[in-house]
Amino acid sequence: MSTTAAEPTGAEPGDKPLVASAVNPPHTGSVATRRLGVAAIVLLALTLLFGLVLSPPEVSQRDAVRLMYLHLPSIAVTYLAFLTTAVGSALYLRKGSVYWDLVAGAAAEIGVLFCSFVLVTGSLWGKPTWGVYWQWDARLTSTTVLFVMYLGYLAVRRLELPPEVRSRRAAVLGIVSFGNVIIVHYSVKWWRGLHQGQTFGADTKMDGLMLFTVFLGLMSFLVLAAWLLIHRFRVSWLAREVEQVGLAQALAERRAETDATGLVGRSR
C-alpha cells in the first residue's frame, strides 16, 4: 500500500502535493516542461549556430567577441535568479509559506550555476583581451563576492537546524545578499577598472546580426533557466513531502510502541 503524502506545513492555501505518493514518486516532468526543454535545446542550438558560425567577428576583439553571446545572457539570468531568491525570501518571511521558501532556494541554485558560468566565460574572454585570465578588477571582484555570498546562502539552507529557523535565516541572507547584485551592476561606473562599460544603452552601435544573436542567446538562457527552476523546485517539494511522511511514520511507530508498552504494563 502506498503512503499518501501530506501537504507540507506552511504551504500556501490551496497548494496540493505534486504527487500522490511520496514513497515512490514519479519523475518531475510534465507535458509543459518537456515542451519547455525542447524549446531550450532548439534555442541553444540556434545560439551556437549564430554565435560561432553566422555572426561576424568584431573589429577590435575579433572572434573573442563570440563569448559575449554566452556571457551576457548568463549575467542576465544570474541577476534574475537572485532577484527571485530575494522576492521569494521576502514573501516567505511575510507569509511563512513553504512554497516561497522552496522557490527562493531553487532560484539561488540556478543563480549560482549561471554566476559560475559568468566567471568562467569572463576569464576566457580576459585572456585574449587583457593578456591574463584574471584581474582583481572591481567587476570581477564583486562578482566573485556575489558568488561566494550565495554559496553561503545555500550552505545555510543545509544547516542542521529546525526547518523554520533554517528557512528564516536563509531568507534574511537571501534578501541581504541581493544588495551585492546592485554593486556588481554599477561597479564599472563607481570604480574605474579594466572591465568594459555597459554593453547596451541609448548609444549602442552593433551589427544587426550580432545584436540578434545576443537576444537569441538571452532568450535561450531564460528558457533553460525556467526549465531548470521548475524541476529543481519540484525536486525540493518532493523531498519535503518525503521528509514529512518519514516523520509522520516515525511518530506513528513511536506511539504504537508506547501504546504497546502501556498495555503490557497494565496486563501485569
C-alpha positions in Angstrom: 0.0 0.0 0.0 1.4 3.4 -0.9 1.6 6.2 1.6 -0.2 9.4 0.6 2.0 12.5 1.0 0.7 15.2 3.3 0.9 18.8 2.3 4.0 20.4 3.9 3.4 22.6 6.9 3.2 26.2 5.9 2.1 25.6 2.3 0.1 28.3 0.6 -3.7 27.9 0.9 -4.9 25.7 -2.0 -1.5 24.2 -2.6 -1.6 20.5 -3.4 1.1 17.8 -3.3 2.8 17.3 -6.6 2.4 13.6 -6.4 0.1 11.2 -4.8 2.8 9.0 -3.3 5.9 10.4 -1.6 7.4 6.9 -1.1 7.7 6.1 -4.8 7.0 9.3 -6.7 7.2 9.6 -10.5 9.5 11.9 -12.4 9.1 15.6 -12.1 8.4 16.2 -15.8 5.1 17.2 -17.4 3.9 17.9 -20.9 4.7 21.6 -20.4 8.2 21.1 -19.0 9.0 18.7 -21.9 8.0 21.3 -24.4 10.0 23.9 -22.5 13.0 21.6 -22.5 12.7 21.0 -26.3 12.4 24.8 -26.8 15.6 25.3 -24.7 17.5 22.8 -26.8 16.4 24.3 -30.1 17.2 27.9 -28.9 20.6 26.9 -27.5 21.5 25.1 -30.8 20.5 28.2 -32.8 22.5 30.4 -30.4 25.6 28.3 -31.0 25.0 28.3 -34.8 24.7 32.1 -34.9 27.3 32.8 -32.3 30.0 30.5 -33.6 29.3 30.5 -37.3 27.0 33.1 -38.8 27.7 36.2 -36.8 30.7 38.3 -38.0 33.9 38.9 -35.8 34.1 42.2 -34.0 36.6 44.9 -35.4 38.8 45.1 -32.3 38.0 41.8 -30.4 37.8 39.6 -33.4 36.5 36.1 -32.6 36.8 36.7 -28.8 33.5 38.6 -29.1 31.7 35.3 -29.6 32.0 34.7 -25.9 29.7 37.7 -25.4 26.7 35.6 -26.7 27.1 33.3 -23.7 28.5 35.8 -21.2 25.8 38.5 -21.3 22.8 36.1 -21.2 24.4 34.3 -18.2 24.7 37.6 -16.4 21.0 38.4 -17.1 19.9 35.1 -15.8 22.1 35.4 -12.7 20.6 38.8 -11.8 17.0 37.5 -12.4 17.6 34.3 -10.4 19.0 36.2 -7.4 16.1 38.7 -7.6 13.7 35.7 -7.5 15.5 34.5 -4.4 15.1 37.9 -2.7 11.4 38.2 -3.6 10.7 34.6 -2.5 12.6 35.2 0.7 10.6 38.3 1.5 7.3 36.5 0.8 8.4 33.6 3.0 9.1 36.0 5.9 5.7 37.6 5.4 3.6 34.5 4.8 5.6 31.7 6.3 4.9 29.7 3.1 6.9 26.7 2.3 6.2 27.3 -1.4 8.1 30.6 -1.4 10.9 29.2 0.7 11.5 26.4 -1.9 11.2 28.9 -4.8 13.9 31.0 -3.2 16.2 28.1 -2.7 15.7 26.7 -6.2 16.3 30.1 -7.7 19.5 30.6 -5.7 20.9 27.3 -7.0 20.2 28.3 -10.6 21.8 31.7 -9.9 24.9 30.2 -8.5 25.2 27.9 -11.5 24.9 30.7 -14.0 27.1 33.0 -11.9 29.9 30.4 -12.1 29.4 30.4 -15.9 29.8 34.2 -15.8 33.1 33.9 -14.1 34.4 31.2 -16.4 33.4 32.9 -19.7 34.7 36.2 -18.4 38.0 34.7 -17.6 38.2 33.1 -21.1 37.4 36.5 -22.6 40.0 38.2 -20.5 42.9 36.2 -21.8 42.9 37.5 -25.4 41.6 40.9 -24.3 43.8 41.7 -21.3 46.5 39.1 -21.7 45.6 37.3 -18.5 42.7 35.2 -17.3 42.1 37.1 -14.1 42.5 40.7 -12.8 41.2 42.0 -9.5 39.0 44.4 -11.3 36.0 45.9 -9.5 33.5 44.0 -11.6 35.3 40.7 -11.4 36.0 41.0 -7.6 32.4 42.0 -6.8 31.0 39.1 -8.9 33.3 36.7 -7.1 32.0 38.0 -3.8 28.4 37.6 -5.1 29.1 34.0 -6.0 30.6 33.3 -2.5 27.7 35.0 -0.7 25.1 32.8 -2.4 27.2 29.7 -1.8 26.9 30.8 1.9 23.2 31.1 1.4 22.9 27.6 0.1 25.1 26.4 3.0 22.7 28.0 5.5 19.8 26.1 3.9 21.6 22.8 4.7 22.4 23.5 8.4 21.2 21.0 10.9 18.5 23.3 12.4 14.7 23.2 12.8 13.2 23.8 9.4 11.5 27.1 10.2 14.6 28.5 11.9 16.8 27.5 9.0 14.4 28.9 6.4 14.1 32.2 8.3 17.9 32.7 8.5 18.3 31.8 4.8 15.5 34.2 3.9 17.2 37.1 5.7 20.6 36.2 4.0 18.8 35.9 0.6 17.5 39.5 0.9 20.7 41.0 2.2 22.8 39.3 -0.4 20.8 40.8 -3.3 22.4 44.2 -2.4 25.6 42.9 -3.9 23.9 42.4 -7.2 23.4 46.2 -7.4 27.1 46.7 -6.5 28.1 44.3 -9.3 25.9 46.0 -11.9 27.2 49.5 -11.1 30.8 48.6 -10.3 32.1 49.7 -13.7 30.6 53.2 -13.1 31.6 53.6 -9.5 35.2 52.3 -9.9 37.4 52.6 -12.9 38.8 49.2 -14.0 39.7 47.1 -16.9 36.2 45.8 -17.5 34.4 47.5 -20.3 31.4 49.7 -19.5 27.7 49.0 -20.1 27.3 47.0 -23.3 23.8 48.1 -24.1 22.5 51.7 -23.9 20.9 54.5 -25.9 24.1 54.9 -28.0 24.7 51.2 -28.6 26.2 50.5 -32.0 26.3 46.9 -33.0 25.9 44.9 -36.2 22.3 43.7 -36.7 23.2 40.1 -36.8 25.4 40.4 -33.7 22.5 42.1 -31.8 20.1 39.4 -32.9 22.5 36.7 -31.7 22.8 38.4 -28.3 19.0 38.5 -27.8 18.7 34.9 -29.1 21.2 33.8 -26.5 19.3 35.7 -23.9 16.1 34.0 -24.8 17.7 30.6 -24.9 19.3 31.0 -21.4 16.0 32.3 -19.9 14.1 29.3 -21.2 16.8 27.0 -20.0 16.8 28.7 -16.5 13.0 28.4 -16.3 13.1 24.7 -17.2 15.8 24.1 -14.5 14.0 26.2 -11.9 10.7 24.3 -12.3 12.4 20.9 -12.0 14.6 22.0 -9.1 11.5 23.3 -7.3 9.6 20.1 -7.8 12.5 18.0 -6.6 12.7 20.2 -3.4 8.9 19.9 -2.9 9.1 16.1 -3.3 12.0 15.9 -0.8 9.9 17.9 1.6 7.0 15.6 1.2 9.1 12.5 1.8 10.6 14.1 4.9 7.1 14.9 6.2 5.9 11.3 5.5 9.0 9.9 7.1 8.4 12.0 10.2 4.8 11.0 10.4 5.7 7.3 10.1 8.3 7.6 12.9 5.8 9.4 15.2 3.2 6.7 14.5 5.7 3.9 15.2 6.7 5.6 18.4 3.1 6.0 19.5 2.5 2.3 18.7 5.5 1.3 20.8 4.3 3.5 23.7 0.8 2.1 23.5 2.1 -1.5 23.4 4.3 -0.9 26.4 1.4 0.6 28.3 -0.8 -2.4 27.5 1.9 -4.8 28.7 2.3 -2.8 31.9 -1.4 -2.8 32.7 -1.7 -6.5 31.9 0.9 -7.2 34.6 
